[in-house]
């Protein structure tokens, strides 16, 4: 996750100290990805080493404040301009679990699919209610949080659609074992036929 | 909370012998006042059959449908129709608005059919339009309404006269995601105000507006999401 670029983007709006950066980062993402202050200072240390931020003295209360450099600004601009890489899909536990479930004998794949579907729809219900609350506000931070929530909603929805698709594919495979799309020697059709 | 809709051991078989189709195989479901229940399932799982039986548009092969304490099976055809008009509102995927009637007339129609005078019905219709956010569209015909206003008009027709049970069959089907969400907000608001709602959908994002999501498979409920925690505790969970 891009803590580095995220912090730089915040510093582009003005100098800040570590704790301030953490609070800003979390308020804009609805604390979906919590940061600890240690992570913030480690990242600031690396950014300073790489010439992207520099110390800007201390504020009245003695907090060490950082400001962004021209190199840092260029890095933020590049970040916003460059699409997020999809070349290496992150390891997805659910995909791995289902891939294993269809190939390991004795697993009730439909039960695995339904159990996950219920849990994912449940999470969607939670996001939806948070969204209904968040739409009552008008501050830019609310808008940022709303976009993060939408992203969670769409990701969960995609997961449910994929589970529906898996189930349909399993049914077809059970009805017509000859048309199974995965190597037939490893598919326990007697299990999936239930 | 009192039960507005009670389905008990419903079965519905179409045809007979070897070609018989068992659309429902013993389904039970209770929906209370203030509750919105979503029903999800693949095509052929019995979702739409559930909704037509719940609204009294079809009769079960066995089992009972009870709306606000009255069992539909015990009523004459006429009495069942009256109960339906008085207590049950529908939102269909294609809205079923009558092209020759204005918004106020479309919305007032169920009341007129139920014997209200034209004036009373129109007043009720005009009262329902602001609730769905289109008070100024009362004299427009469906073809004059935008893609976002038609579903609102259809929603107003479903709630006019304060019906206690709202049944929605893929009400967001042909809509873009923003407009679809508006329809769901209306449905949600109606249930928050005390109606019972059943929403049939294949879209998880829409089902998520419900208090409970029931999953149908081959005519049976196979699972459901439990009761929700209050939103406050969710927020605190995400702050940790």
Interface residues (C-beta under 8 A of the other chain):
Chain A: X30 X31 X32 X34 X114 X115 X117 X118 X120 X121 X122 X124 X125 X126 X127 X128 X129 X130 X132 X133 X153 X154 X156 X157 X160 X161 X164 X167 X168
Chain B: X40 X42 X185 X188 X202 X203 X204 X205 X207 X208 X209 X210 X213 X215 X217 X222 X223 X224 X225 X226 X228 X231 X234 X235 X238 X239 X240
